[in-house]
Amino acid sequence: MLDRSPGIADDKDGWTLRDNASWPAPGGQPGAPRPSDGGTPLPIDASPADDATDRKNMALLIQLRWTAVIGQIVTIGAVHSWLGAPLPIVPMGAVVLGLVALNIASLAWMRYRIAISNRDLLVALILDVVALTALLYLSGGITNPFTSLYLLQVTLGAVLLDSRSSWSLVAVVFTAFLWLTEASRPLVLPPAAGDPVNLAVAGMLIGFALNAVLLVVFVTRIHRNLRERDAHLAALRQHAAEQDHIVRMGLLASGAAHELGTPLASVSVILSDWRRMPQITADRELAEDLTEMETALKRCQSIVTGILVSAGEARGEGSSPTTVSAFLSALVEEWQNARCKTTLHLVNAFGEDLPIVSDVTLKQAIFNVLDNAFEVSRDWIELFAERDGDNLVLSISDRGPGFPKDMLTQIGKPYQSSKGRAGGGLGLFLVMNVVRKLGGSMTAENLRNRGAKVKLVLPLSTLAIGDQFD
């Protein structure tokens, strides 16, 4: 079996498959370049992933601020009503209302903000420090046991911000703490409130508990956001590496096709000369052998032409309007003519026919799966087509020995082959990338009794003509 390197049809002829995954529009998420560009993959720019993570972290800061507002209202109410301390309710209430207004403004700002930067997070934390400082100033200053909440802001800054911004936040907190040692409004507790030392110890205990609980809750969620970002960046790098691998194989395949063109043409001329030689045409066995050689030669020329078409060097054949049923019927007929007329059976349960774009890239991807099945199941292969919502689902089943268990978890990765051939295992890797480029998915499983099944799920929106699925 020849492992074909699927090419990418461009947009020059008006009919093309719409790309959903591999190459974003300018300003979108970076990835690999189009193979037709012949370049190396673009460097992975972390800014989209970082922006998503910073947006999540800003949302966490807003949630923390709501928690702080509730805690401040409860604490002010308890100290003023239960302990009877003469707190300045109006100024402290104004600070709390300022935090509420800040949160509402932050939510509206995030809705219309395209990108959230490290500086935005720093400003949000500084505003929280300013609000905490104002409340501490109005309730005893440095003697207030809740000054330990400064450590919460410093810790969040160390986790969320870069090094320079973290130290800037530390400087702001340290300045606020020093200012409270010199300027504050004393908190006078009535004698009925109890021993001031015991109250201070109780306040420190509550402050420590708040710090511990809030740090565990929010730092854990922040770390989860960072892990998701790292996983997303790793997936982007893997995808870029795979696209680079495909570009290289496409260039090699195109070069090999050009190189093979000359010897194949020479063989064709020689066979034509032999066809006119009486001593060969008079021998029945030699004539039959010559016919088989000509058939094999035409097959090789067809494969070379297909590679060049996939690489975009023979435009006009790469894509054309068709329907789902016509595409499947033509695909099966072409495969049967080239391999075996009795092995492949098509079951078309798609339902109402729909117009789509026929592209050689998708056809070759399906051929790769069929060829893999044919190598292990010469007597029977089934191509089952059905519709699942807005998806075209193609299931290729065979009666071979199935996939090794350790290979099932590696389906779609390069050089995962059960045939033991050097350089083998690229067929399903190429299929996976073609299907993923179209926004679809590929899965494989072993059947219960015997054989295996490969399922391709293709969104009809990427195959559609025009905007019928938009």
URVEN-V473428 format. One record per helix or strand. SS is the DSSP state (H for helix, E for strand). FROM is the first residue (numbers start at 0). TO is the last residue. Records with the same first field share a line. If there is no record, write none. Layout:
# URVEN-V473428
SS=FROM-TO, FROM-TO
This chain:
# URVEN-V473428
H=34-36, 46-81, 88-111, 117-136, 140-142, 144-159, 162-181, 190-192, 195-274, 277-280, 283-309, 323-337, 359-375, 404-407, 426-436, 459-462
E=318-322, 343-348, 354-358, 380-387, 390-397, 440-445, 451-458, 463-463
